[in-house]
């Protein structure tokens, strides 16, 4: 009998096209050289699921991808890594998000996203959390976790299962939500992991401890500020 996943990671799965060390001046007209260009599966939910599977956990990825080359790459790579893909939605109505990441010689980075990251029409069912011990809202405030009804529904379903609820955050690119929009479920979050930029964006604070205290004052039980 196949055991259900202990951990469910809900959020974005993307393909990152990473260009490292692009020369500042063209090598020839319209031709640039770079140290390295690579394609990598990415996105918070996918990264969490991959690492947790490597650590020996039974983990399920919940995301929406297109029935396209990038979507197939994500699906088969997750299968190969031992991640449960039974609730990955592959449909021709979506375009799998591809992010362009430019990493400079000095390590500075720029990321470019398209409207495909909105995942229009894809909303995960609350049934995806059945039997989970831990539920991670892995890209909170980015699609598919960028509408208040979807976030609230999934958070409540996770707690009805008795699961530990975690939330990693993102700064929105297309649809904008605030903490006020999901105020009712903030006390349901056991662990929240914003980075310093996201912490500042959502709380208006610049001091790490103040960011954490602000989120705690809204009901979040434990706050971890990631600082690069």
RANORDA-V550851 format. One record per residue. SS is DSSP state (H for helix, E for strand, L for the rest). OMEGA is omega in degrees with one decimal (* if undefined). Layout:
ss:SS omega:OMEGA
ss:SS omega:OMEGA
This chain:
ss:L omega:-179.8
ss:L omega:179.5
ss:L omega:176.4
ss:L omega:-177.7
ss:L omega:174.3
ss:L omega:-173.5
ss:E omega:178.6
ss:E omega:179.7
ss:E omega:-176.9
ss:E omega:177.6
ss:L omega:-172.0
ss:L omega:167.8
ss:L omega:-176.3
ss:E omega:167.4
ss:E omega:176.0
ss:E omega:170.7
ss:E omega:-171.1
ss:E omega:175.7
ss:E omega:-178.5
ss:E omega:171.4
ss:L omega:175.4
ss:L omega:177.2
ss:L omega:-178.2
ss:L omega:-179.3
ss:L omega:-179.6
ss:L omega:177.0
ss:L omega:172.3
ss:E omega:-178.8
ss:L omega:179.0
ss:L omega:-179.7
ss:E omega:177.2
ss:L omega:172.9
ss:L omega:177.2
ss:L omega:178.0
ss:L omega:-174.9
ss:E omega:173.2
ss:E omega:-177.4
ss:E omega:173.2
ss:E omega:-178.3
ss:E omega:170.0
ss:E omega:-179.0
ss:E omega:-174.1
ss:L omega:-173.0
ss:H omega:-175.4
ss:H omega:-179.8
ss:H omega:-179.1
ss:H omega:179.1
ss:H omega:-176.9
ss:H omega:-178.5
ss:H omega:-177.0
ss:H omega:179.8
ss:H omega:177.0
ss:H omega:178.1
ss:H omega:179.4
ss:L omega:173.5
ss:L omega:179.8
ss:L omega:170.2
ss:L omega:-171.1
ss:E omega:-180.0
ss:E omega:175.6
ss:E omega:176.8
ss:E omega:-178.5
ss:E omega:175.0
ss:E omega:176.6
ss:E omega:177.3
ss:E omega:173.7
ss:L omega:-173.2
ss:L omega:-175.6
ss:H omega:-178.5
ss:H omega:178.9
ss:H omega:178.4
ss:H omega:178.1
ss:H omega:179.4
ss:H omega:-175.1
ss:H omega:-175.0
ss:H omega:178.6
ss:H omega:178.5
ss:H omega:175.4
ss:H omega:-178.2
ss:H omega:-178.6
ss:L omega:177.8
ss:L omega:178.1
ss:L omega:176.3
ss:E omega:-178.4
ss:L omega:-175.7
ss:L omega:177.1
ss:L omega:167.3
ss:E omega:179.9
ss:E omega:175.7
ss:E omega:-176.6
ss:E omega:-179.6
ss:L omega:-179.4
ss:L omega:177.1
ss:L omega:167.9
ss:L omega:-179.8
ss:L omega:-179.6
ss:L omega:173.4
ss:E omega:-179.9
ss:E omega:174.3
ss:E omega:177.8
ss:E omega:178.0
ss:E omega:-179.6
ss:E omega:-176.0
ss:L omega:178.0
ss:L omega:-176.6
ss:L omega:178.1
ss:L omega:177.7
ss:L omega:-176.4
ss:E omega:177.0
ss:E omega:176.4
ss:E omega:-177.9
ss:E omega:-179.6
ss:L omega:177.1
ss:L omega:179.2
ss:H omega:176.9
ss:H omega:-179.4
ss:H omega:178.2
ss:H omega:178.9
ss:L omega:-175.0
ss:L omega:176.4
ss:L omega:-179.5
ss:L omega:174.8
ss:L omega:-179.3
ss:L omega:175.6
ss:L omega:178.1
ss:H omega:177.8
ss:H omega:-176.7
ss:H omega:-176.1
ss:H omega:-177.8
ss:L omega:175.2
ss:L omega:-176.2
ss:L omega:172.6
ss:L omega:178.4
ss:E omega:174.2
ss:E omega:178.4
ss:E omega:169.2
ss:E omega:-160.4
ss:E omega:177.9
ss:E omega:-176.0
ss:E omega:-179.1
ss:L omega:168.6
ss:L omega:-179.6
ss:L omega:3.8
ss:L omega:-178.2
ss:L omega:-177.6
ss:L omega:169.5
ss:L omega:-176.3
ss:H omega:-178.4
ss:H omega:-178.9
ss:H omega:-179.0
ss:H omega:-176.1
ss:H omega:-178.7
ss:H omega:-177.8
ss:H omega:179.3
ss:H omega:-180.0
ss:H omega:179.3
ss:H omega:179.3
ss:H omega:-178.2
ss:H omega:176.1
ss:H omega:176.0
ss:L omega:-176.5
ss:L omega:-176.6
ss:L omega:166.7
ss:E omega:-177.5
ss:E omega:178.3
ss:E omega:176.8
ss:E omega:169.0
ss:E omega:-172.5
ss:E omega:174.0
ss:L omega:170.0
ss:L omega:-174.5
ss:L omega:176.6
ss:L omega:-175.7
ss:L omega:178.0
ss:L omega:-174.9
ss:L omega:174.6
ss:L omega:173.9
ss:L omega:175.4
ss:H omega:-179.3
ss:H omega:-177.0
ss:H omega:-179.2
ss:H omega:-175.4
ss:H omega:-173.9
ss:H omega:-178.7
ss:H omega:178.2
ss:H omega:177.5
ss:L omega:178.0
ss:L omega:-175.9
ss:L omega:-179.2
ss:L omega:-179.2
ss:E omega:176.5
ss:E omega:-173.4
ss:E omega:175.2
ss:L omega:168.5
ss:E omega:-172.5
ss:H omega:179.6
ss:H omega:178.9
ss:H omega:178.0
ss:H omega:179.1
ss:H omega:-177.0
ss:H omega:-173.9
ss:H omega:-176.4
ss:H omega:-176.1
ss:L omega:-178.9
ss:L omega:176.6
ss:L omega:179.7
ss:L omega:-175.6
ss:H omega:-177.9
ss:H omega:178.4
ss:H omega:176.5
ss:H omega:-178.3
ss:H omega:-179.1
ss:H omega:178.9
ss:H omega:-179.6
ss:H omega:176.9
ss:H omega:-179.0
ss:H omega:177.0
ss:L omega:174.9
ss:L omega:178.7
ss:L omega:-171.6
ss:L omega:-178.6
ss:E omega:-177.2
ss:E omega:175.4
ss:L omega:177.1
ss:L omega:178.5
ss:E omega:-174.1
ss:L omega:170.6
ss:L omega:*
